[in-house]
Amino acid sequence: MQRALDWLYRNRWPLVIVLGAFLVRLHWNLVVHPLGDYVSSDMKGYVSRADQMIDKFGVPNEYHAFFPYGTHFIIALVKALFGKDNFTAIGVAYALMGTGIVAYAYRIAARISPYKWVPPLLGTLLVFYYPLISLGGYTLSEVPFGVFMMMSVFYLLRLVQEGKSRDAWAAGVTAALATACRPQILLSIALFGVAWLVFRKQMPRVRWRHLVYAGIPLILVLGYSAARMHHHTGRIGLVSENGKFNQLFGRCHNKKASATPTEPGRGKIRFGPPPLIQLEKRAKTAPRSWVQLEPALGPELEYRGYIADAAALDALMAKCIRKTGFLGQVKYGIVNMLLLAGYNTPWPDSGRDLWRPRAIWWQGLYTTFVTLPVVLGLSTLFMRRTVASYGLIAIHVLALMITAAMYFGDTRLRAPYDPLLLLLALEVYIFVGLWAWKHGKTLWQRWRARRA
């Protein structure tokens, strides 16, 4: 009994934070913001694909390969276990995944920060962090991706610190699951590989065999993904076909795109990223701002063919690149990265009067207090003393910025990374504060000595 009490005391903070995070998210998902009341647009797409997977398991469906499949697989699993219309079970599942994000953020902070009070501070903030709570109230991919990504970061960090093979396997499995939800994590994996090659002496416990162990689950998932892609479309690909379609917005800065099918049985599809739709309004609200949409060929583009028709999309992007030139594309990339920090309110809350003010307020806090220290924290990736700790977080920040520059930025797409960004910002504030205290105290003592 005494050992149990000692364990409870030692782990009082993580236990309280995990319990608090789960209760807050459970209350939100089941009482305040039931997931079943918000099944529209993208949410409806994930739910309908999960239903179709249950009703017609194994039947080819071309559109099922357009989006990454991890999220609707999870929803389909919950539906198969607890009932197709049981959104209470889905709400509980999303609450558990959201709690996992908080729990692993605490564990990462405990591994990285030299200050014992930082993990409780970060965990307490994340318990009530509205952007992630809000996204957990929609059947979207951010929360499933976020929990697997946070798990992969933790196990990778522990691998770097301890060099155990089990952590290499765990990092590989969780990164592979995150890939099924959002393939953008592949860029983070590639950047870590480069960092390890450059700073191998700073990560001596990570050996080639560990990279092989971590790579096996990833290769298996990518192999399955490619087979699934061919099964549904007859085409060669990896996780999904929406990459080139999203790239169209990054190269042309159009707010919407429409695909008119040329084959029978296909319907016309029209889509527009919410951050670019919101950005267009700046022409009226802030006409002198440097941050504008400025579409290359017009705000709305149309093409004939399937929505993922590579030839049609490549032709449109080539026109946009010729029209804007190199400098125009550079500006698009910079504006896309700025959209990660502001100039848009996270969707779906942005389209709902009840939740929009809360989303705007929280986004304002991030833009004001987190953006600059996170950018400063990128330097930890290039310093030998910090590359094996804070640098592992900076890798994800850099990958996120590159992805936004290539496609488009969005405060909602940034949200799964927010626990890592908040931790990095806290550490930068602490570093700057201690530096200012140390040097300020020295200057004050010199000034007093001169006065004396």
N, C-alpha and C positions, 0 to 999 in steps of 0.2 A: 504493500500500500504506500509506503514511504517513497519507494522508487517511482511509483506511478504519480504521486503528488509532485515529486521533484521534476519529473518529465513534463507535467502540466505547467509547472511554474516556468521552466526553461522555455517552453514553447507557447507561453501565454499570448504573446503578440501575434504570431502567425495564426493561432487558433481563433483568436477574437476577430482578426481581420478576415479570415476565410469565412467564418460564420456570418459576420456582418455583411460581407459581399454577397453571399448566397441569399440571405434574407431580403436584402434590398432588391436584388434582381428577381427573386421569386415574387415579391410583392408587385414589382413593376410589370412583370410578364403575365401575371395571373389576374391582378386587380386593376392597376392603373392603366396599363397599356396591353391588353390581351392580344397575342399574336394573331388570333383568328379574326380580329376586327380590322386588320390592316393587310389583307391579302389582295393586293392590286399591283399593277405594273411589274417591277422586277420580282417582288415577293410572290406574286401570282405565278410568275414563270417558274420559280424554284418549286413551288408547291405542285403545279400542274405536271412538271417533269417527274416529280416524285410519284404522283398518282399514276401517271402513264407507265412508269417503271414497274409499279406493283401490278397494274391491270394487264400490261402486255410485256411482261419481262422477257428480254432478249430480242424483241421485235425491233428491227432497224428503224431509226427515226433521225433523219438528217439534222434537224434542229437541235437534237440532244447533244450534238457534238460542237455546237456553236459556243456554248458557255462551258467553263470548267465544271466537272461533274461531282466533285467532292461534297459540296453542300447539299445537292438534291439527293445524293446517296445517303447522307446522314438523316435527312428528313424522311426519306423512304424507309429507312431502317426503323425509325421511331414509329412511323405509321404502321408498318408491318407488325410491330410488337404490341402496339397499344390501340390500334384502330386508325383508319384513314382520316376520320374527322376529329380526332382527339388532339385539339390544339393545346389543351392543358399539358399533355405529355411533351409536346414540342416546346412549350414555354418552359417547362422544368428542365428539359435538355439544354436549351439555350442559357438558362440561368446557371446550370452546372458548368457549361463551357465558359461563360463570362466570369464565373468564380475562379476557374482554372487560370484565366489570364492574370487575375489579381494575385493568386497564390504563387505562380511562377515568377511574376514580377518581384514579389517579396524575396523569393529565393535568389533571384539574380542579384538584387541589391545587396543581400547579405553576403554574397560571394565577392562582389566587386568593391563596395564602399568600405573604407576604413573606419567609418563612423557608425556606431551601433544604433544611433537614433534615426539614420536615414531609411532603413527598410521599414520600420513602423510608420514613419512619416509618409513615405511613398505609398505603402499599403493603405493607410487611412485615407489618403487623397483618392486612391483608385476605388475605394469602397463607394464613394459618392461621386465618382467622375461621370458626369452626365453623358458625354458623347458615347462612351462605351455602353452605359446602361441603356441609352436610347436605341442604339443599334441592336442590342439584344432583344428588343421588342419587335423586331422585324425578321422575317425569314430571309435573311441575306447572308452573304458569304463572309462578311468581315469578322464576326465572332468565331465561327469555326476555324477560319484561317488564323486568327489572332492567337487562339489557344495552342494550336500546333506549332506556330512560329515561336511563341514564347517558350514552349517546351524544348524546341530544338536549340534555342539560344542558351538555355540553362545547361542542357547536357553537353553542348559544345564547350561552354565555359568550364564545366567541371572536367571535361576531357583535357582541355588545355592546362588546367591546374594540377590534375592528378594522373593523367595518362592511362586511365583504365579502359580496357576494350569494351566493356559493357556500356560505357557512356558514348563511345563511337557508334555502336549499334543503335542506342536510344536516339542519338542525334540524327542518324540517318533515317530511322523509321518515322520520327516526328516531322522531319523536313520533307520526307516523301508524302506524308499525309497533307502537309501544308501545300505542297505542289499540286495535289489533286483539287484543292480548293481555290488556289490562286497561284499560277505558275511563276509569278514575279519573284518568288523566293529563289528561283534558280540563279538570278543575277547575284543575290547575296552569297550563294554558295560559291559561285565562280570568283567573286571578289575575295572571299576567305581563302580560296586556293592560292590566289596571287599573293595575298598578304602572308600566308604561311611560307611560300617559296622565298619571299623577300626577307622575312623576319623569323626564319627557322630557329635561330639562336635564342630568340625571346620565347619560343614555344618548344622547348627541347623535349617535352614529354609526348608531343604529338608525332607519331611515326608514320611511315608510308602505309603500314598495315592498318592503322586506324582510319586512314582515308579510304582504303579499300573496304573495310567493314562498313563505314558510313555510306559508301557509294553503292553497295549491293542493294539495300532496300530502295534507293532512289532509282537505280536502273530497272529493278523489277516493276516499280510503279510506272515508270516511263514506258517500259515495254508493254505493260497492260494498257496504258493509255493509248499508245499507238495502235494496238490491236483493236481497241474499242473504237477509235476514230475510223479505222478502215471498215469495221463492221457496220457503222452507222452511215458512212458517206461513200465508201469505196475509194477514198482518197488517202494519201499519206500525210500524217501529221503527228503531233504529240498530244497535248492535253485538250486543247480547244482550238476553234477556228476564228475566234473573235479578235485575235491579236492584230491582224492587218487592218481589220475594220476600225479598231480603236486608234490605230496609227494614222488613219486618214484624218482624224480630228486634230492630231498633233501637227501634221504637215500642212493642213489647209485651214485650220481654225474656223471651220464651219460649225454652226451650232446644231445642225441636224443633217441627217443623210437618209435617203430613201432608196430602197432597192426594189425595182419592178421586175418580177420574174418573167422569164421567157419560156419556161416549161410549165405544162399543165400540172395542177395539184399543189403549186406553191402560191402563197399569198404575198401581197406587197408588205414590206416591213419598213417601218420608219422609226428612227431612234435619234435621240439627242442627249449628250452628256449634260446633266444639270449645271455643273460649274461653268461650262461654256455658254449655256443659255443665260445664266445669271451675269456672266461677264459682258454679254452684248449690251445689257442695260447701262453699263458704265458710259457708253457714248452719250447718254442723256444726263445721267446723274453726276458724272465726273468727266466732262468732255476734254479737259486739259491734262488728264492723267496719262502717264506713259503706258500704263497697263490697260490695254484695250484688246478687243477681239480681232479686229482688222482681218476679216476673212480674205483669202487669196482669190477665190473664184465666186464668192457670194456666201451669204449666211446659211443657205440650204442647198445641198447637192443631191442630184439624182443620177442613178445609173441603172442600166438594164442587166439583169442577171440575179443570181442568188446573192444573199446579203454578204456571204463570205467569198464571193467571186474574186480570186486573186488578180486576175488579168484586169478586170474593170477597176479595182481599187488601185493597182499599181499605175494605171494610166492616169487616173485622177490625181494621185500624189505627184506624179511626174510633172503634170501641168502646174500644180501649186508650187513646186520647187522652182520651176522655170520662171514663174510669175514673180515670186518673192525674192529669188536669189539667195545667196548664202547668208547675207546679213539678216534678211527677213526670217529665215529659218532659225537663226541664232536667237533672234528676238522671240519667236514663238517658243523656243525651248526655255528661255528665261522666264517668260510669262507663265508657262506651264508649271515651272518649279515654284513660282510665287503663289500659284493657286493651291499649293499644299499648305501654305501658312495663312491664307486669307483670301479676300475678294470673292468669297462664296460661302453660303451657309450650307451646312451638311444636309443633304437629301437623305431620307424622305421628310425629315422635320421641316425643311424649308418650304414644303408645299402644304403645310398644315398650320392653320392659324393658332391652334391651341399650343403647339410645341415650338413654333418658330422663335418666339422671344427667348425661350430658354436656350435654344441652340445658338442663337446669335450672341447671347451673353457669354456662354462658355467659349465660343470660338474667339470672341474678343479677348478673353483672358489668355488663351493660347497665343494668339498673335502678339499680344503685348509683352508677355512675360516669358515665353518659352522659345520663340523663334530664334532670337539672337544668340542666347547661350547654346542652343543646339548647333547652330552654324559654327560657333567657336569651338564646340566640342568635337567637330570633325577633325581638328588637329591631332586628337589622340590616336588617330589611325596611322599617323606618320611619325610618331615618337616611339622609340624603342622601349621606353619605360612604361608606356600605357597601352601599346598595341595589343597586348595579350589580355587586357581587361576592358577598359573603356573602348578600346579600338574595335572590339567585337560588336559593340553597339553602333559605333560610327560606321561600320561596314553596312549595316542595314539602312542607316540614314543616307549614305552615299548611293546605295542601290535604289532607294526610294526616289531620290532626286533624279537619277539617271532615267529611271522608268517614267517619271513624270515628264521629263524633257522630251523623251521619245514619243510619248502618247499624249496624255494630258494630266494635269494635277487636279486633286480633289481633296478637300478636307475630310470627306467621308472615307476615301481610300487610304488616307494617312492614319485614321483612327486606330487600326490594329497595332500600329507601331508606337502609339502615344505612350504606353508605359515605359518603353525604352527611352523615348525622347524626354519624358519627364525626369527620369533618373539621370540622364546625361545633363539636363539643364540644372538639376539640383546640385550635382557635383561641380559644375562650372560656377554656380553661385557661391558654393562653399569655398572653392579655390580662390575666386576673386575676392571674397570677403576676408579670408585669412591673409591673402597677400596685401590687401589694403590696410588691414589692422596692423600687420607686422611693419610695413614701411611707413604707415602713418604714425605709428607709435614712435618709430625711430626719428622721424622728422620732428615730431612734437618735442621729444627729449632734446634734440639738437637746438631747437628754437628756444626752449626754456633755458638751456645752458648758456646760449648767447645772451639772453636777456639778463641772466644772473651775472 
